[in-house]
Amino acid sequence: MIRTVARTFACFALLALSTTTLMAQQEADFMRSMGKMYVVVAVIAILFIGMVLYLYSLDRKLTKLENQISHHDEAETTH
């Protein structure tokens, strides 16, 4: 099941990447000439920073839950 999902995701990512690369090459000069390339880069940077912050907070929450579970298991084995 996981392999099928991974393959599907890899195929979709490859297709999306190749399509956007072709379109980006054609539109790069247009975007630069209109001064909108910086807006695109800024939006991508903001999205990337947001995802990193979300993953960091999610990691902290999971670590906290794992510690609670391990402390709970230790308390049960001692009683």
Secondary structure by P-SEA (a helix, b strand, c coil): caaaaaaaaaaaaaaaaaaaaaaaaaaaaaaaaacaaaaaaaaaaaaaaaaaaaaaaaaaaaaaaaaaaaaaaaaaaac
